Amino acid sequence: MRREEYLYTLTEQIRCKMARGTIEQEINDHIEDQKAEFLSEGMSQTEAEEAAVREMGDPVEVGLEMDRIHRPTMAWGMIALIVGLSLAGYLLRSVMYQTVLGIEQSAGKTEDLFWVRTSLSWHTSLELPALLLGLVLMIGICYMDYTRIAVYAKPILIAYQVLLFIGLQVAGLKLNGSTRYIRMPFGIVLNLIDLLWLTIPLFAAVLYSYRGQGYRGILKAILWMIIPSYFLFIRSQSLIAAMILELVYCVVLAVAVYKGWFQVCKKAVLTGIGAVVVLIPVLLAGGLWCFGKAYQKERVAAILSIGDHAADFPRVNVIWEMISGSSAFHGNPQFKELLTSVDGSVHLLASVVAAYGILAGILLVLCLVVLILRFAKISLNQKNQLGMVMGTGCTALFLIQTVVFILENLGGVGNMGIYCPFFGTGRAGMLTSYILLGLLLSICRYQKTVPEPVIRSWRWRQRSQS
C-alpha cells in the first residue's frame, strides 16, 4: 500500500477532525524514520517505503486506536461539581434572603432603606436566569476550539477594551467618586471589575503570538498589562481589583517565560516578575496611605482592618461571633440576629457556618478548592502550550478569588468587592465566571486532540492574499 493511501485510510477512522492533521504528521514521521532504517539496510526507495508502511500495521486498526486515544473527552465529573456548586450557592443565598426578608416583615421594616439593602445583598433581580444562561454558555464554550482565540487575540482584546471605554463614557455610573458600573438596557447593571477578568485568557493568547521574541516581546507584554489598570485604578479606583488582575497577568507571563516562549534570560526575568508581584501592592497601598485622599486612606485601613478604622468595621466582630458560637454540627443560636449585620453573599461562608455548623462551611470550601486544584493540575499538564498558559491564568484568578472570599469570611480582611464564583451575587461576575469555566472545560476536553495554533502576522496574511 502506498503511503498516501495508508494515511488516508488511517485518518478516516478518526472522528475528531482537529486531531487528524497532528496524527497524520506523527504517523508520517514514524514511516519516514522506519524508511530511513530500511534504506540503510540496502533497500531501494520504493521497497523501503512499502516495507515501512507495512511495518505500521493495519491502517483501520491503527486508526481506530488513534481515535480512541485522541477522542475529545468531556469532564463530566467536573461539570457535575460545577452544577452542584452553582445550585448550592443559589439555594443557600435564597435561604438567607428569605430569612432576612422574614425578619424584615416581622419587624415591620419592609420600607426601611437599610433593611431593603440588607435583603437585596443576598439576592439580585434576574439572578436565576443569569445562572441558567451562564451554565448554557459554559457548555457551549466547552465544545468550541479554544485555540481559535489565539489567531485573533489582539483585535479581540483591543475591541473589547474599546467597548468597555465607550460603555464607561456613555453609560457609566459614578458612585462615591468611582465609575465601575455600566448601565445596560432593561435596568441591567454590569460591574467593570468582573468584565475585565475576561481579558486574562486573551492576554495569554496575545503572549502566544510573541513566541520567539526577546526582551521586545516582554516589553509588549508589559504594555498590554498596563492598559487594564487605567480602567481599574484610574476610572473605578479599585486598588484591590487592579492588584489581582496584575498579579494574574504576572503569573501568565511568568509561566510563558518559564516555558521558553521568549528568548531571554529566564532567571533574570522571573526574578523581576517576582519583585513586581511583591512590590506593586506595597507601593500602591503605601502611595494611597501617604498621598491619597482621606476616604482612600480609610478604605485601605478598613479593608485591612487595622488601626482605629477596625473599630469602624463592626462586621469583623459579627463574623467572629458567628463562627465562635457555632459547633461542628450545629449553628449559632443567635444566627438570625447576626445575619442582618453581615455583607450579604460576601459573607455567605460565615453565614452557612452560623446556620448549619462548621463542617458545612468546610465542605462548601472543600468542594470549591477541589474543583480549582483539578483545573490547575489539568492546565499545568497540558501538552498544548496555549491551553496550558490560558488555563493557568484562569485557574489563578479563581484561586485568588477563593482566598479573598475565605479571608473575608474569617474576618481577616474587609469587603474587597471581589466576586467569588458560585457564592457571590452579581450578573456580570456570574456570567464572566461561567465563560472562564467553559474555557477551562474546553481545554480539558481537547487536551489530547487540539494541535498548537499557527499564528500568522497581519503582513503575512496581506502577502498571501495578494
Secondary structure as GFF3:
##gff-version 3
##sequence-region A 1 466
A	DSSP	alpha_helix	3	12	.	.	.	ID=ss1
A	DSSP	alpha_helix	17	40	.	.	.	ID=ss2
A	DSSP	alpha_helix	45	55	.	.	.	ID=ss3
A	DSSP	alpha_helix	59	69	.	.	.	ID=ss4
A	DSSP	alpha_helix	76	107	.	.	.	ID=ss5
A	DSSP	alpha_helix	113	120	.	.	.	ID=ss6
A	DSSP	alpha_helix	127	142	.	.	.	ID=ss7
A	DSSP	alpha_helix	148	151	.	.	.	ID=ss8
A	DSSP	alpha_helix	153	171	.	.	.	ID=ss9
A	DSSP	beta_strand	172	175	.	.	.	ID=ss10
A	DSSP	beta_strand	178	183	.	.	.	ID=ss11
A	DSSP	three_ten_helix	185	187	.	.	.	ID=ss12
A	DSSP	beta_strand	189	191	.	.	.	ID=ss13
A	DSSP	alpha_helix	192	196	.	.	.	ID=ss14
A	DSSP	alpha_helix	199	209	.	.	.	ID=ss15
A	DSSP	alpha_helix	215	229	.	.	.	ID=ss16
A	DSSP	pi_helix	230	235	.	.	.	ID=ss17
A	DSSP	alpha_helix	239	258	.	.	.	ID=ss18
A	DSSP	alpha_helix	266	291	.	.	.	ID=ss19
A	DSSP	alpha_helix	294	304	.	.	.	ID=ss20
A	DSSP	three_ten_helix	307	312	.	.	.	ID=ss21
A	DSSP	alpha_helix	315	324	.	.	.	ID=ss22
A	DSSP	alpha_helix	335	339	.	.	.	ID=ss23
A	DSSP	three_ten_helix	344	347	.	.	.	ID=ss24
A	DSSP	alpha_helix	348	356	.	.	.	ID=ss25
A	DSSP	alpha_helix	358	380	.	.	.	ID=ss26
A	DSSP	alpha_helix	385	409	.	.	.	ID=ss27
A	DSSP	alpha_helix	427	445	.	.	.	ID=ss28
A	DSSP	alpha_helix	458	465	.	.	.	ID=ss29
###
